[in-house]
Every structure is written in C-alpha cells, then in structure tokens.
Amino acid sequence: MAQVPAKAAARGVEDEDRKNEEKPIDLSVYTGAQRAAIILLCLGENAKRLWEALDEEEIKELSQAMSSLGTVPSQAVEQLIVEFIKRLAGAGSITGSYEQTQRLLVAFLPQEKVETLMEEIRGPAGRNIWDKLTNVNEQVLAAYLKNEYPQTVAVVLSKVTPDHAARVLAELPEDFAAECVQRMLAMEPVQRDVLDKIELTLRSEFMSNLARTSKRDPHEMMAEIFNSFDRQTESRFLTALEERARDAADRIRALMFTFEDLKKLDSTAVQVLLRQADKSDLALALKGASDGIRQLFLSNMSERGAKLLREDMTSMGPVRLKDVDAAQSRLVSLTKDLAASGEIVLSDGKSEDELIY
C-alpha cells in the first residue's frame, strides 16, 4: 500500500489546523463601542483623522470601552476587521487598558484634554479627589458618608466647596449631621498621612464604584434626540411611544426643551438671546411662533428693532414648515449653549427658581 509522503501529511495537519482557526467566533460578546475600540487600537496613530472627526462624547465613550477591553484574541480581531473593513487581516492580539488608551490619545490630543478625559473615565471630573467629590450628586455622596465615622465625614465636608457641603449635610440624618457639624467646628489641622488614607479610601471604595455604576438616564438621552427632530417627526414618535409606553413618553416630554419653552425665559435672558441670535433665524423662527412667544421677543426689543423684525417677517411671504422648524431648533440650541455657559438661567418652573426684584 502506498505511503503518504511526510510533506503531504504535514500539509494535511496544517490545513486541518487552519480550518479550526477559521471557524467564526461569537462576536456578540462585544458591544458596538468595543468593536470600534478594537479597530482603532489596530490602527494606532494611523487613526488620528478618525479621532479628530469624533465629538467629545464619542471620544469619551470609545475611550471608556477601550480602557476596559482587556485582551482580545487575534481571531476575533481578524474577524471584526473583515466584517467592518473587508480588507485588513492578521493584526494579531491586542490589549486595551487605561494606560494604553492614554498613550494612544496623547499622540493626537492635547495633554490637558487627555488628562481630563481619562480622569472622567475613572470618575466625575476634577483635578483632584476633592474636586471630583464636589461634582458628585449630594444624595449619592450623603448615602455613602452616612455609613462613615462622623470625624471622617467632617474631614470630607471641610475639603469640598461650602455650598456642596451644605447640600450634603441637608441629606444626612439630622442627629448624624449635627454630630458632623460639631466635629467640623472642633477640628484641628488634619495630618497628611490621615488625609492620604481618607483619599485612598474614597478613590478605591467610592469613586471606583461610582464610575462603574453611574449611567446616563436613557430618557434624558432620548429627550435630546427628540429635541433634534423636526416638529412632525417629533409628534409622530411621541404619539407612537405613548401607545406603547405612556410613562416613558411623559418622562421624555418633561425632559425636552422645546421652542415653546422659550416663553419661560425672563426679560434679561431674552435680551441676551436677541443679541446672540442670527437675525434671519430669528425672523423665520418667530414667523411660525405662537403669539405669546412672538410678543415676548418683540416686547424686549427697541421700537425700531421690533418694527424692522416685523417687516422682515412680512417680506418673507409664505415659508416652508421645515425651514421654520430648523430655525427654531437653532434658537433652542443657542439658548441651551448660553445656559451651559452661565450667560442666562433656564427656569424649570419650581418656586426656588423664581426671581425676586
């Protein structure tokens, strides 16, 4: 009987191994952000232009996925690249970590921005642990501190900003809060080693857990998406959602900031918005506005300015609804930007937001 040559036998073994290696693996274990992170890690510094095209929130999401990725098998890397790119293969295994992510981002982002971004991945924004604690919701921080010794709480509250300390104290049990206040009044300078231990505990036990568990409210995210819809699309989606989940629809509607909400602005805010707004956008937006909002803006303008604006609206003639929606959306975005920068204040209608003159 003829014997199989050694080279042919070896080739058969190699072919069998190759077939085993080529069996597709389950890529569903990776989220979309993780898949994108894997491909960006493969590209390395060659992905600079891709990173530059992303906004800050997208960079943050991809960096978070990248820093917690761990080791990805080379077969998964190749399969992902074939699936998404269709032409790149054989990249080998990669490891995504906090340090690797930071080294990669430094190659094409300013050092200061990278440091801020990586700190946010580990927890709330801030240059140090006390800055970070100031950015933690007072209810969340109080829920943690109420289980600590009053002396420890006194140290923590003495290091955050006074207004934040006041809000946290208001959330603590009354007797416990009073004890913490007494400790703060009698507190002597804290030794460096004691302070270091408190900082280490806060970082390892509180901030790390907070970074893992804090997630953005999906209703808030969806409200921003709905804000970007034109009027007809927004109405269609909200109506459809109401039929399936009325509570969710009501919550999204409450979180949305629409053009009609501009009527909640006070005179000072309206005047700031008038100075910043594009005049053509203003005329187009107000042409399709309710009488209440239109009067609000006109009453905060000079007599001559109001007259010119009315003339601009009249001279436009008939306008398309989608153009009006787009102009109103730009005014809403500008209003939110001005509020974010502190130039105006948006009231949610609560009594504590009312102004006293």
MARROTOR-38783 format. One record per residue (C-alpha): x negated, y, z. Coordinates in Angstrom, 2 decimals, always signed. Layout:
<rs>
      px      py      pz
       X       Y       Z
...
</rs>
This chain:
<rs>
      px      py      pz
   +0.00   +0.00   +0.00
   -1.35   +3.40   -0.95
   -2.54   +5.55   +1.91
   -1.58   +9.19   +2.24
   -4.66  +11.41   +1.85
   -5.71  +13.24   +5.02
   -5.28  +16.68   +3.45
   -1.75  +15.85   +2.32
   -0.85  +14.60   +5.79
   -2.21  +17.75   +7.40
   -0.30  +19.84   +4.91
   +2.88  +17.97   +5.83
   +2.35  +18.72   +9.52
   +1.75  +22.40   +8.73
   +4.91  +22.54   +6.61
   +6.92  +20.99   +9.45
   +5.48  +23.49  +11.94
   +6.28  +26.34   +9.57
   +9.87  +25.14   +9.27
  +10.20  +25.07  +13.06
   +8.75  +28.56  +13.33
  +11.08  +29.85  +10.65
  +14.24  +28.76  +12.46
  +16.11  +32.01  +13.19
  +16.29  +33.02  +16.83
  +19.23  +34.70  +18.53
  +18.72  +38.46  +18.17
  +21.92  +39.27  +20.03
  +19.92  +39.38  +23.26
  +18.53  +42.74  +22.10
  +20.64  +45.89  +22.13
  +20.58  +48.33  +19.24
  +18.28  +50.67  +21.16
  +15.91  +47.79  +21.95
  +15.78  +46.72  +18.30
  +14.92  +50.26  +17.24
  +12.31  +50.45  +20.02
  +10.66  +47.23  +18.79
  +10.35  +48.55  +15.24
   +8.98  +51.91  +16.45
   +6.40  +50.09  +18.57
   +5.32  +48.16  +15.48
   +4.92  +51.38  +13.50
   +2.98  +53.05  +16.33
   +1.71  +56.51  +15.44
   +2.90  +55.99  +11.87
   +6.41  +56.61  +13.20
   +5.62  +60.24  +14.04
   +8.01  +61.67  +11.44
  +10.78  +59.35  +12.64
  +10.36  +60.53  +16.24
  +10.37  +64.16  +15.12
  +13.71  +63.63  +13.38
  +15.37  +62.45  +16.60
  +17.05  +64.74  +19.10
  +16.10  +64.76  +22.78
  +18.90  +62.42  +23.89
  +17.96  +59.87  +21.21
  +14.28  +60.05  +22.22
  +15.29  +59.55  +25.85
  +17.46  +56.52  +25.03
  +14.78  +54.88  +22.86
  +12.06  +55.61  +25.41
  +14.15  +54.04  +28.17
  +14.68  +50.92  +26.06
  +11.01  +50.79  +25.08
   +9.64  +51.18  +28.60
  +11.75  +48.28  +29.93
  +11.34  +45.98  +26.92
   +8.66  +43.62  +28.21
   +7.07  +41.08  +25.84
   +8.86  +40.40  +22.56
   +7.97  +37.14  +20.72
   +6.29  +37.61  +17.37
   +9.03  +35.59  +15.64
  +11.67  +37.99  +16.97
   +9.58  +40.94  +15.80
   +9.27  +39.48  +12.30
  +12.94  +38.59  +12.10
  +14.01  +42.09  +13.21
  +11.75  +43.75  +10.69
  +13.01  +41.50   +7.89
  +16.58  +42.28   +8.93
  +16.23  +46.05   +9.20
  +13.30  +46.93   +6.92
  +13.36  +43.96   +4.48
   +9.67  +44.17   +3.66
   +7.49  +44.17   +6.79
   +6.47  +40.91   +8.47
   +3.76  +39.33  +10.58
   +3.47  +42.15  +13.10
   +2.71  +39.78  +15.97
   +3.96  +40.04  +19.53
   +4.21  +43.43  +21.23
   +4.67  +44.59  +24.81
   +6.85  +47.52  +25.74
   +6.08  +49.17  +29.08
   +6.29  +52.53  +30.79
   +2.57  +53.16  +30.20
   +2.67  +52.03  +26.55
   +5.66  +54.28  +25.88
   +3.91  +57.26  +27.46
   +0.72  +56.70  +25.42
   +2.74  +56.47  +22.22
   +4.79  +59.63  +22.87
   +1.68  +61.67  +23.73
   +0.43  +61.13  +20.18
   +3.11  +63.39  +18.68
   +4.88  +65.25  +21.52
   +3.55  +67.99  +23.82
   +2.09  +66.61  +27.07
   +4.50  +68.65  +29.18
   +7.54  +67.33  +27.31
   +6.30  +63.73  +27.58
   +5.79  +64.07  +31.33
   +9.27  +65.50  +31.76
  +10.78  +62.75  +29.62
   +9.02  +59.93  +31.44
   +9.94  +61.36  +34.83
  +13.58  +61.41  +33.74
  +13.33  +57.75  +32.77
  +12.25  +56.94  +36.31
  +14.91  +59.13  +37.89
  +16.51  +62.59  +37.98
  +14.48  +65.45  +36.53
  +11.97  +67.28  +38.71
   +8.26  +67.93  +39.17
   +8.16  +66.02  +42.47
  +10.38  +63.85  +44.63
  +11.99  +66.85  +46.34
  +12.88  +68.48  +43.02
  +14.40  +65.18  +41.96
  +16.47  +64.89  +45.14
  +17.84  +68.37  +44.55
  +19.19  +67.11  +41.22
  +20.91  +64.10  +42.81
  +24.64  +64.41  +43.41
  +25.26  +65.35  +47.06
  +27.72  +62.50  +47.59
  +25.23  +59.94  +46.28
  +22.41  +61.33  +48.42
  +24.62  +61.54  +51.53
  +25.74  +57.92  +51.07
  +22.07  +56.88  +51.24
  +20.98  +59.20  +54.05
  +23.81  +58.30  +56.43
  +22.09  +54.95  +56.99
  +18.73  +56.57  +57.87
  +17.43  +57.90  +61.18
  +18.55  +61.49  +61.93
  +14.91  +62.57  +62.10
  +14.24  +61.21  +58.60
  +17.35  +62.95  +57.29
  +16.18  +66.19  +58.93
  +12.86  +65.97  +57.11
  +14.53  +65.26  +53.76
  +17.04  +68.11  +54.11
  +14.30  +70.52  +55.11
  +12.46  +69.77  +51.87
  +15.33  +70.18  +49.37
  +16.88  +73.53  +48.47
  +19.09  +75.11  +51.17
  +22.24  +75.08  +49.03
  +21.81  +71.38  +48.24
  +21.10  +70.60  +51.90
  +24.34  +72.36  +52.81
  +26.33  +70.26  +50.35
  +24.76  +67.03  +51.60
  +25.44  +67.92  +55.27
  +29.08  +68.56  +54.39
  +29.33  +65.00  +53.03
  +27.75  +63.32  +56.10
  +29.84  +62.10  +59.08
  +30.41  +65.09  +61.38
  +28.62  +63.78  +64.50
  +25.71  +62.45  +62.47
  +25.41  +65.74  +60.57
  +25.37  +67.68  +63.85
  +22.56  +65.46  +65.14
  +20.58  +66.08  +61.94
  +21.04  +69.85  +62.30
  +19.70  +69.68  +65.89
  +16.67  +67.73  +64.69
  +16.05  +70.31  +61.96
  +16.21  +73.14  +64.49
  +13.70  +71.46  +66.79
  +11.48  +70.04  +64.05
   +7.75  +70.68  +64.16
   +5.43  +70.54  +61.13
   +5.52  +67.01  +59.68
   +2.21  +65.17  +59.45
   +1.04  +64.40  +55.94
   +0.98  +60.60  +56.42
   +4.55  +60.61  +57.75
   +5.69  +62.69  +54.79
   +3.88  +60.34  +52.40
   +5.70  +57.34  +53.89
   +9.07  +59.07  +53.51
   +8.28  +59.98  +49.90
   +7.18  +56.42  +49.14
  +10.39  +55.01  +50.66
  +12.53  +57.44  +48.71
  +10.79  +56.57  +45.45
  +10.80  +52.79  +45.91
  +14.20  +52.31  +47.54
  +16.40  +55.20  +46.46
  +15.15  +56.79  +43.25
  +14.29  +53.49  +41.54
  +17.75  +52.06  +42.29
  +19.35  +55.31  +41.19
  +17.52  +55.23  +37.85
  +18.72  +51.66  +37.23
  +22.33  +52.18  +38.26
  +23.15  +55.72  +37.10
  +25.02  +55.67  +33.82
  +26.79  +58.39  +31.95
  +30.55  +58.36  +32.18
  +31.74  +56.93  +28.82
  +34.83  +59.16  +28.99
  +32.56  +62.21  +29.12
  +30.58  +60.97  +26.12
  +33.80  +60.26  +24.19
  +35.15  +63.72  +25.06
  +32.09  +65.26  +23.38
  +32.69  +63.10  +20.31
  +36.33  +64.15  +20.19
  +35.26  +67.79  +20.52
  +33.35  +67.36  +17.26
  +36.40  +66.11  +15.36
  +38.49  +68.42  +13.24
  +41.97  +69.10  +14.60
  +43.77  +66.43  +12.56
  +41.24  +63.69  +13.27
  +41.21  +64.53  +16.98
  +45.01  +64.38  +17.14
  +45.10  +61.08  +15.25
  +42.58  +59.38  +17.53
  +44.11  +60.69  +20.75
  +47.57  +59.57  +19.65
  +46.27  +56.10  +18.79
  +44.41  +55.90  +22.10
  +47.48  +56.96  +24.06
  +49.39  +53.99  +22.63
  +46.70  +51.59  +23.84
  +45.28  +53.22  +26.99
  +47.15  +56.31  +28.14
  +44.98  +56.78  +31.26
  +41.80  +56.82  +29.18
  +43.34  +59.27  +26.71
  +44.44  +61.60  +29.53
  +40.98  +61.49  +31.09
  +39.26  +62.26  +27.78
  +41.67  +65.13  +27.11
  +40.93  +66.57  +30.57
  +37.17  +66.43  +29.89
  +37.38  +68.03  +26.46
  +36.63  +71.71  +25.98
  +38.65  +72.93  +23.02
  +39.15  +76.25  +21.27
  +42.36  +76.79  +23.26
  +40.27  +76.61  +26.46
  +38.64  +79.90  +25.48
  +41.68  +81.64  +26.96
  +40.25  +80.69  +30.39
  +37.26  +83.00  +29.81
  +37.13  +86.24  +31.75
  +36.52  +89.59  +30.05
  +32.78  +89.56  +30.75
  +32.36  +86.13  +29.13
  +34.45  +87.13  +26.12
  +32.30  +90.21  +25.57
  +29.11  +88.13  +25.73
  +30.60  +85.69  +23.23
  +31.62  +88.55  +20.92
  +28.04  +89.86  +20.89
  +26.60  +86.45  +20.07
  +29.18  +85.11  +17.59
  +28.83  +85.27  +13.84
  +31.34  +87.89  +12.62
  +32.59  +85.77   +9.72
  +33.09  +82.78  +12.04
  +34.96  +85.00  +14.48
  +37.36  +86.32  +11.84
  +38.00  +82.86  +10.39
  +38.47  +81.23  +13.81
  +40.87  +83.91  +15.06
  +42.89  +83.84  +11.84
  +44.06  +80.36  +12.81
  +44.19  +81.01  +16.58
  +47.22  +81.37  +18.84
  +48.45  +84.88  +19.61
  +47.13  +84.58  +23.18
  +43.52  +83.87  +22.20
  +43.59  +86.37  +19.38
  +44.79  +89.10  +21.75
  +42.18  +88.10  +24.34
  +39.36  +88.78  +21.89
  +40.84  +91.89  +20.33
  +41.53  +93.46  +23.73
  +37.85  +93.08  +24.67
  +36.66  +94.95  +21.59
  +36.47  +98.66  +20.88
  +39.42 +100.12  +19.00
  +37.32 +100.46  +15.85
  +35.88  +96.93  +16.19
  +39.35  +95.41  +16.66
  +40.62  +97.30  +13.61
  +37.74  +96.04  +11.45
  +38.29  +92.46  +12.64
  +42.00  +92.62  +11.77
  +41.11  +93.95   +8.33
  +38.62  +91.10   +7.83
  +41.28  +88.53   +8.73
  +43.81  +90.13   +6.39
  +41.40  +90.37   +3.48
  +40.62  +86.66   +3.68
  +44.04  +85.69   +2.36
  +45.02  +82.01   +2.69
  +42.28  +79.84   +4.22
  +41.87  +76.08   +4.50
  +42.65  +74.48   +7.84
  +39.39  +72.52   +7.84
  +37.42  +75.78   +7.43
  +39.28  +77.30  +10.39
  +38.59  +74.16  +12.46
  +34.90  +74.32  +11.58
  +34.64  +78.00  +12.59
  +36.48  +77.34  +15.86
  +34.20  +74.37  +16.57
  +31.13  +76.59  +16.11
  +32.55  +79.12  +18.57
  +33.21  +76.36  +21.10
  +29.62  +75.08  +20.70
  +28.29  +78.61  +21.17
  +30.42  +79.01  +24.31
  +29.01  +75.79  +25.77
  +25.45  +76.87  +24.93
  +25.98  +80.22  +26.67
  +27.42  +78.45  +29.70
  +24.48  +76.00  +29.80
  +22.00  +78.89  +29.74
  +23.88  +80.66  +32.54
  +24.92  +83.67  +30.45
  +28.63  +83.00  +31.04
  +30.66  +80.93  +33.50
  +33.29  +78.42  +32.47
  +36.13  +78.03  +34.94
  +37.88  +74.69  +35.39
  +40.87  +76.36  +36.98
  +40.02  +75.41  +40.57
  +40.52  +78.01  +43.27
  +36.81  +78.19  +44.10
  +36.13  +79.32  +40.52
  +38.38  +82.34  +40.81
  +36.65  +85.73  +40.77
  +37.31  +88.46  +43.34
  +36.90  +92.04  +42.17
</rs>
